[in-house]
Amino acid sequence: MNLKLILNGEEWGEVPHESIPSLQLLCAENDLQFNLYENNQSIEIWSYLKGKKVWLSVKSDKQVKASELEEKLKSFLAPYGIQLAAAEQVTEFNDDDLYMEVSLASKETGKSSLYIGLNSRLNSIDFSKILHLYRKSIDFRGYKLISNNYRCPHLKCIVEYKKHSDELMTQLEYLLTNCVLKSFIQSRKANIFDLNLHKLVSLKNSLIPLTIQEPKSKKTDKDVKIISQDEYEQAKLRKRNKITSRESKAEVFFDYNLIPNRKTEKYTIKADFIIKNTGNAVLNNPKICFRVDPPEKIEIGGQILPPEMSEIFSVQGEMGAEGWKYSGKDWLEKAYSTGEYWIEPIQGMELHPGETTGIEGIQFTVDNLGEQETSIILGFVYFEEENLQISSNNKIMITF
């Protein structure tokens, strides 16, 4: 029996009934809202940002109208499922709301500047990566701690801008939208479904077949030299002799951070698994294996998709689906019994000499073991076409 799949309010086809556990696991790992309605045979999945509320207060001079800025931000945030309204319309905020103040003031000369104010609900957030995108338009002057009694997150953006700076005003709309998204997502790693890219990105161009035209040659018949078959074979032989021997090599390693959780007595490991082609031959379709011990005490998370969900939730690039998926329908059962998680690219992959790829944002959760016990995570990469298997330069090991 198939069930209708609804993503952020839009129908996206059907999924088999036996895919329900995989979908639930995917949603649990990515903080997505999962709803199963067996009566009408449908599954609804909503973004983490769906239903979030922003209460906006804008103070500005005559050059910038607060109502226009509010309408712009409202249009930018609506596709994420985020509601925005004027702060004057409410006297008390819910704990999960965002209270956002924007203060704008013009000046005669000098580069535009920005201060960011945060209360205790937001003071651990690093906005530097966002602000770096706007470094040519605005100088970031630092953070200010806001002391108040609001239980909800409180964000304040204080902007001084040069008069008649139209470019900055356009950039400011994008900047403030990004600050809102970061305030909600915080330290979580934003996934494609959170950002609702299946609605925000138009795939219209990719559906139109391309007409390839042969380049017009400027050469005339006089420029074409006709050679004999013997000359052609000799040229091939000379070229073959110049080719150096091909060597398939790669370097593999973990880049990770260990984060203890004193409340749950568990450890979280956030890792990137890096693969670099250090040889002079192309490597094709890497298959990755994470071997965990003990398997019943270590869970894996991140943006690795179950095989049956890979076409629906994968990122669509220029060449089609991108990303990583678990190998085989019974991947989870095998992992629990053997401790090995096998992962492969959603679509065929070529890794050219000097290039780097890998899986970013892997999250391992390790249960607290007894004294003198050890948890180990090993990584391997196997290139089947090249018959090349490589183990990672390092391993992740925790001794209790």
N, C-alpha and C positions, 0 to 999 in steps of 0.2 A: 504494500500500500504506500502510495506517495502522498506527501503533504505539501501544501502550498507554502512557499517561503516568502515572507514579507520583510524587506530591509528598509528601515527608516520610513515606513509607511508606503513603500512601493513594492509591487509584486515582482519577484525575480525568478519565477519558474517553480519547479517542484524538486523535492529531495526525498530519497527513500526513508521509510520509517526507521530502518536500522541505523540511520545517520544521526538520530536524536542524541545519543550519548556523545558523539564527536562534536556536535554543535554546542551542546551544553558545556563541554570541556573548553572549547574555544572561547565561548563567551565568558566563562568563569576566569580564564587566564587573562582576558583582556578587558575585564570590567564592563562587558556589554550587557544590556538588559535582554533577558531571554524569557519569552512567554510561549507556552505550548497550549493550543486549543484543540483538543482531540475531537470535540463535538463537530466543529466545522473543518477539521483536518487541515489546520494551518499552524505555522510557526512564525512568530513575530520577533525580530531582533532589532534593538534600538541602540543607537550610539550612547556612550557614556555621557555625552554632553546634552542629550535630549532632555528637555524640561528644565535646564538650568536657567536662572534668572539673574539679570543684571539691572541694578537700580543706578541710573546715571544722573550725576549733577554736574552741569557745565557752567563755569564762570568765564566770561570772555569780554573783550572790548567790542567796539562797533564793527571791526573788520570781519570778525567771525561770528556768525549767528549760531547760537546754541541749538536752535531747532534744526538747522540744516545738518550740523554735525551729528545730532541725535538720530536723524533719519538715515544718514549714511551708515552709521554703525549698526543700526537696526537691520538695514538691508544686507550688510556683510555677515551678521551673526545669524540671521534667520535660517540659512541653509544648514547650519550645524544643529538646529533645534533649540537654539538659545533665545530666550525672550528678553527684550530690553524695554524698559519703561523709565519715565522720569522719577527721580528719587522723591520729588515733592508729593507724589501720589501715595506714599506709604509712610507710616510713622514707626513701624517696627519691621526689621528684616528677619527672615528665617536663617537658621544656622548655615544652610548650604547656599544662600544667595551671595552675590558679589555686589558690594557697595563701591561704586567707582566715581571718584571726583576728578574732573579735568579743569585745570586752571590755565587760561591762555592770556598772555599779555604781550603786546607788540613793543618793539624798541627800534630806535633809529638806525643803529649800526651794529656790526658784529654778527658772528655766526649764531644761529639758533641754539638753544640749550634746553636740557631736560633734566628734571629731578624726579625720582620715583619715591613715593611714600608708601610704606607697608606697615600693617599692624601685625600682631603676633601670629595670626593665622597664615600670614604669607611671608614672614621674614626669612624663611629658609629657601625661598625660590631665587634662582639665578636667571635674570633676564638678559644676561650679557650676549648670548648668541643671537637673540632677537635684535637687540640694539645695535649689534655689529653690522647688520644689514643696512642701517640708516646712518652710518658713520659719516658719509659725505654730506648729508643734509643737516645733521644735528649733533651737537656735542652732549654726551652723557656726563652729568656732573656728580652722580652718586645717589645713594639711597638715604632716605630719612625714615626713622622709626616713628610710627603714629601711635600715640598712647590715647586710647579711648575705651569705652565700655561695650563696643560692638562685638557680638559673639561671632558674626559672620566675617569672612575675609573682606578687608578694606584696602583698596588700591587708590592711590592719588598720583596723578601725573601733572606736574607743574612745568609749563612750557613758556619760554620766552623766545619770540621769533622776530625776525627782521620784517619790517613793514612791507607789504605788497609781495610777500614770498608765497606765490601761488603753488610752486612746486612742493614746498614744505607742507602746505595744507593738504595736498593730495597724499603725500607720504604719511602724514599724521593719521589719516583715516586708517591706513593699513597698519601702522604701528600700534594704535590703540586697540584695533581688533586682535592683533597678535598678543598684546598684553592680557586681554580678556581670556583668550584661549589658554595661555600659559598659566594664568591664575587658577583656572579650573583643573587643568591637567596636572599642574605642579611637577612633582618629580617622576610621575609616570612617563613611560615612553609612549608618545602618541602613535597610534596606529592609523592605517589608511581609513578604517571604518569610522574611527573617532572624527577624523577630519572630513568625512563624508565626500571623499573625492569621486565616488561613482556618480555623484550629482554635480559636483563642481567642475569636473573636467569633461569637455565635449569630445566624444569619440567619432564625431561625424566625419572628420577628414580621413580617419583610418578605415572607414567603411567604403570609401570611394576608390575604385581601382585606379592605380596609377598608369598613365600612358608613358611608356619609355620611348623616347625618340633617339634614334641613332645620331651621334654627332656628325656634323657635316665635315668631311675631310677636305682640306685645302690642297691635298696632293693631287697631282695630275698623273696620267699614265707614264709620263717621262720620269717621274720620281720613283716608280716602282721597279725594283730590281728582281729579275727572275733568276732563281738559282736551281741547280739540278738536285735530284734526290740524294746523290752522294754528298754534295756540299751540305745539304740539310742535315744528314745523319752525322757528319763530322762536326757540325756546329753544336748539335745536341750533345755529342760526346765531350766536347770541350767544356760546355756549360756544366755537365754532370761532374766532371773532374774538379771543377772549382767549388762545388758545394761541399761544405764541411760536414763532418759527421754529426747527426742529430743526437741530442742527449736530453732525455726527459727527467727533469728534476723539479722539486718544489720544497718550499719551507713552510711548516705548519706550526702554529702556536696559539695559546690562549692569552688574551689580555683581559684581566678580570679584577674585580673588587669583592672583598668579603665583608658582609654587613651582618653583625649579630643582632638578633631580636630577643631582648631580655624578657619581654612579656610572654612570648610563646616558647622560649627556649629552643628556637630554631635559628638556622643560619641561612642567609640569602646570599647567593653568589651571582653577581651580574657580570656577564662575560661577552666578549666578542671572540669568534673563532676565525683566525686569519689564515688564508692560503695564498702563497706567492709563488709564481712560476719563476724559478731561478735557473731553468735550463734554456735551451735554444730551440725547443720544439713546442708546438701547440699542444696543450692538455685539454681533453674533452670530458665533459659531464662528470665532475667529481661527485663521488658518493661519500658522505661523511658518517662516521660511526662515533657516538659517544658511549663509552662503556663506564657504567656507574656501579659502585660497590660500597655498601649493600644496596641492591636495587629497590628493596621495600622501604628504604629510608631516604631515598633521594628522588625528588620530582623535578621534571623539566618543564619550563614554560617559555614564552616568547612568541614571536610572530612566525612560527613554523606551523604549517597548516596540515590537517588530516587530508589524505589523498582525495577523498570524495568532495572536499570543500575547496580544493585548490583553484578550480576554474572560477568559482564564484567570488572568493575573497582575495584573490591575488591582485597585485598591482599590474595595470596594463601599460606596458611600455611601447616603444616604437616597434619592437619585434614580437609583441604579444605578451603573454603572461610572464611575470617575473616573480622571483622569490623562491622559497624553499618549502618542501612538503615531506612528511614522513613516508617511508617506503612500505608499500603493502597494506592491504586492508586490515590485517591483524597485527599491525605494528605495535599497538599498546600491549596486547597480550604477550607478544614476544619480548618486549622490553621488561615487563614485570617478571618473566621467567628467566631471561638470560642476562638482564642488565644492560642490553645493547639497544640504543636508539639509532636506527638507520634513517638517514635524511638525504634527499636528492633535489636537484633543481626542478622547479615546476616545468620549465622548458629547457631544451638543450642549451648547453653552455660551452663556450670556447674560452680558454684562458691562455692568452698569448704570452710569449716570453716577456718577463718584467712586469706583467700585470698582476694585480691583487684582487681577490674576492674573498668571500666568507660569509658567515652568519653573524649579524649584529643583534645585540639586545637579548641574548639568551639569559634565562634566569633559572638557576638551580636552587631548589629549596632542600636543605639538609636537616633532617630530624636530629635532635640531640641524642647521642649514643652513650653507652656506659663508659666508665673510666678505662683508659688505655685502648679504646677502640678507635679505628681510623675509617674515614670516608674518603674514597678516591674517585676522581673523574678523569678519564683518559680520552684523548681524541685521536682519531685516525682518518685518513683520506685514502680512497681507492679510486684510481683511474682505470677502468676496465679495458678500454681500448688500448691503452699503453702498457697494461699489465704492471702498473706501478702502485705500490702501497706505501704510505708514509705515516709514521706516528708523529704526534706533536712534540715539539722541542721541550715543552714543559707539561706538567700535570697539575691538577688541583687536588690538594690533599689536606684534610683537616683531622687532627688527632685530638681526641677528647680526654 
